[in-house]
Amino acid sequence: MASHLKGIRGSWGDELEGKRIALCVTGSVSAYKAVDIARLLMRHGADVFPVITPSAKKLVTPELLTWATGNATITELTGFIEHVELGSKTSENAVQLVLVAPCTANTISKIASGVDDTPVTSLVSVALGSGIPVLIAPAMHEPMYHNPFVKRNIEALQKEGVGFVFPKLEEGKAKLASPEEVLYAVISKIGKKKMEGLNVLVTAGPTREFLDPIRIFTNPSSGKMGYAFAQKAKLWGASVTLVTGPTQIAPPYVDKLLRVTTTSDLLRVVESELKQKKYHVVIFAAAPSDYRPVQSEAKKISSSENPEITVKLVANPKVVASVKKLSPDAILVGFKAEHAVTKEELLNSAKRLIKETHADFVVANDSSLEGAAFEWDTNQGILVSKEEKIVEIQKLPKVKFAEIVLEHVLKKVKNP
């Protein structure tokens, strides 16, 4: 591996470890996104081999893709029969997946017609004949996407088992799916799916309690920890519902996204989900406000007219306590944040939460520590099981922290 790529492959996960993927780039203006797609696949363990059409060379250079992946970009077919080397199962250099992203209407129609006049269409032709999975992410102007002949070609390819990551229709364009959506589609085809068949409910972020329409009571939760759990569970093949309070970051790609504001909203939505659907795992990473004003004013309180006010607060219901009442068989992971406590105090706090909520696990951390709990991109703490087994997790990126916790959850799923 090239020295500049060390530390990239597998840095965010091992879902594609050992997988070889041909990334085919065609002449869409979205070709510039191929670098992001390549790097994201690599960060989850894949070895990526770029293949490019003559039209795409006008938009993104082969040298850039070679730099991004560490593998030479195939720009033409030579006596080394590159399309057969990568696309035939009989070759020791065969890939496990051919990904065409972005894919133009022109290339879609050529593939559907069996035309192989570029390195990309030739590779796809061989892969289809060899039974190697092909995944296509279209990108074009919206009228072209709605062309009945293009639609017919897409349907024909789907009938033959070709997968599609469909575009986002906006601004008169059929825009290339996000790198994250492409990643999930790739993993669903060839990746490790440790949580396949499991329904996972994740809560994330803070809640807000209103003093008036402008002023709120809340906490510093960023939602990053809950989002990391949702992302990792989805990558591992679970069906994920994410219930999130207000955050400043974009939520991950999940099966169902529900937004809430107040703790009462969170309670209502969580209870509704647990009544409607069987969840195997519930990750309660949200940080709901513990208190709310007894009275919330309908209009903004004037500080000029009220230089001093007294606010009476009342405790909110403990939402996490309702989980086991409604879904006793679900594996529940609760969270407990303390501040400037001893390890013994932190452990006792986790044990109390387990007793109060019947949680199977509790993640407890000390928010006074650098890189722990709120707002940080990292986390550290202890994982305590209801059997009082304790795992100390050192400071890690939150996605890696989530991975460790989910590994313990999976052991519990397999051995209740």
RADAKA-V75689 format. One record per residue. N is the residue number from 0. PHI is phi as a letter, one per 40 degrees, with the letter a starting at -180 (999 if undefined). OMEGA is omega as a letter, one per 20 degrees, with the letter a starting at -180 (* if undefined). Layout:
N PHI OMEGA
N PHI OMEGA
This chain:
0 999 r
1 c a
2 c a
3 c r
4 b r
5 c a
6 g r
7 c a
8 c r
9 g a
10 c a
11 b r
12 i a
13 b a
14 c a
15 b a
16 d r
17 g a
18 c r
19 b a
20 b r
21 c r
22 c a
23 c a
24 b a
25 b a
26 c r
27 c r
28 c r
29 c a
30 d a
31 c a
32 c a
33 c r
34 c r
35 c r
36 c a
37 d a
38 c r
39 c r
40 c r
41 c a
42 c r
43 b r
44 h a
45 c r
46 b a
47 b a
48 b a
49 c r
50 b a
51 b r
52 c r
53 d r
54 c a
55 c r
56 c r
57 c a
58 b r
59 a a
60 c r
61 d a
62 c r
63 c r
64 c r
65 c r
66 c a
67 c a
68 b a
69 g r
70 b a
71 c r
72 c r
73 c a
74 b r
75 a r
76 c a
77 b r
78 c r
79 c r
80 f a
81 d a
82 c r
83 c r
84 d a
85 c a
86 b a
87 b r
88 c r
89 c a
90 c r
91 c r
92 b a
93 c r
94 c r
95 c a
96 a r
97 b a
98 b r
99 b a
100 a j
101 c r
102 b a
103 c r
104 c r
105 c a
106 c r
107 d a
108 c r
109 c a
110 c a
111 c a
112 c r
113 g r
114 c r
115 b a
116 b r
117 b r
118 d a
119 c a
120 c r
121 c r
122 c r
123 c r
124 d r
125 c a
126 c r
127 c r
128 c a
129 c a
130 g r
131 c a
132 d r
133 b a
134 b a
135 b r
136 b a
137 c r
138 a a
139 a r
140 c a
141 d r
142 d r
143 c r
144 c r
145 c r
146 d a
147 d r
148 c r
149 c r
150 d a
151 c r
152 c r
153 c r
154 c r
155 c r
156 c r
157 c r
158 c r
159 c r
160 g r
161 c r
162 c r
163 b r
164 b a
165 c a
166 c r
167 c a
168 c r
169 a r
170 f r
171 g a
172 b r
173 b a
174 c r
175 d r
176 d a
177 c r
178 d r
179 c r
180 c r
181 c r
182 d a
183 c r
184 c r
185 c a
186 c r
187 c r
188 c a
189 b a
190 c r
191 c a
192 b a
193 c a
194 b a
195 d r
196 g a
197 b r
198 c a
199 b r
200 b r
201 b r
202 b a
203 a r
204 g r
205 c r
206 b a
207 b r
208 b a
209 c r
210 c r
211 a a
212 c a
213 b a
214 c a
215 b r
216 b a
217 a r
218 a a
219 c a
220 d a
221 c a
222 g a
223 c a
224 c r
225 c r
226 c r
227 c r
228 c a
229 c a
230 c a
231 c r
232 c r
233 c r
234 c a
235 c r
236 g r
237 c r
238 c a
239 b r
240 b a
241 b r
242 b a
243 b r
244 c a
245 c r
246 b r
247 b a
248 b a
249 c r
250 c r
251 c r
252 c a
253 b a
254 c a
255 a a
256 b r
257 b a
258 b r
259 b r
260 b a
261 c r
262 c r
263 c r
264 c a
265 c r
266 c a
267 c a
268 c r
269 c r
270 c r
271 c a
272 c a
273 c r
274 c a
275 c a
276 a r
277 c r
278 b r
279 c a
280 b r
281 b r
282 b a
283 c a
284 c r
285 c r
286 b a
287 c r
288 c a
289 c a
290 b r
291 b r
292 c r
293 c r
294 b r
295 b a
296 c a
297 c r
298 b r
299 c r
300 c a
301 c r
302 c r
303 c a
304 c a
305 b a
306 c r
307 a r
308 b r
309 b a
310 b r
311 c a
312 b r
313 b a
314 c r
315 c r
316 c r
317 c a
318 c a
319 c a
320 c a
321 c a
322 c a
323 c r
324 c a
325 c a
326 b a
327 c a
328 c a
329 c r
330 c a
331 b r
332 b r
333 b r
334 b r
335 b r
336 b r
337 b a
338 b r
339 f r
340 b r
341 c r
342 c r
343 c r
344 c r
345 c r
346 c r
347 c r
348 c r
349 c r
350 c r
351 c r
352 c r
353 c a
354 c a
355 c a
356 b a
357 g r
358 c r
359 c r
360 a r
361 b r
362 c a
363 b r
364 a a
365 b a
366 c r
367 c a
368 c r
369 c r
370 g r
371 b r
372 g a
373 c r
374 g a
375 c r
376 c r
377 b r
378 a r
379 a a
380 i r
381 b r
382 b a
383 b r
384 c r
385 c r
386 c r
387 g r
388 c a
389 b r
390 b r
391 c a
392 b a
393 c a
394 c a
395 a r
396 d a
397 d r
398 c r
399 c r
400 c r
401 c a
402 c a
403 c a
404 c a
405 c r
406 c r
407 c r
408 c a
409 c r
410 c r
411 c r
412 c a
413 c a
414 b a
415 d *
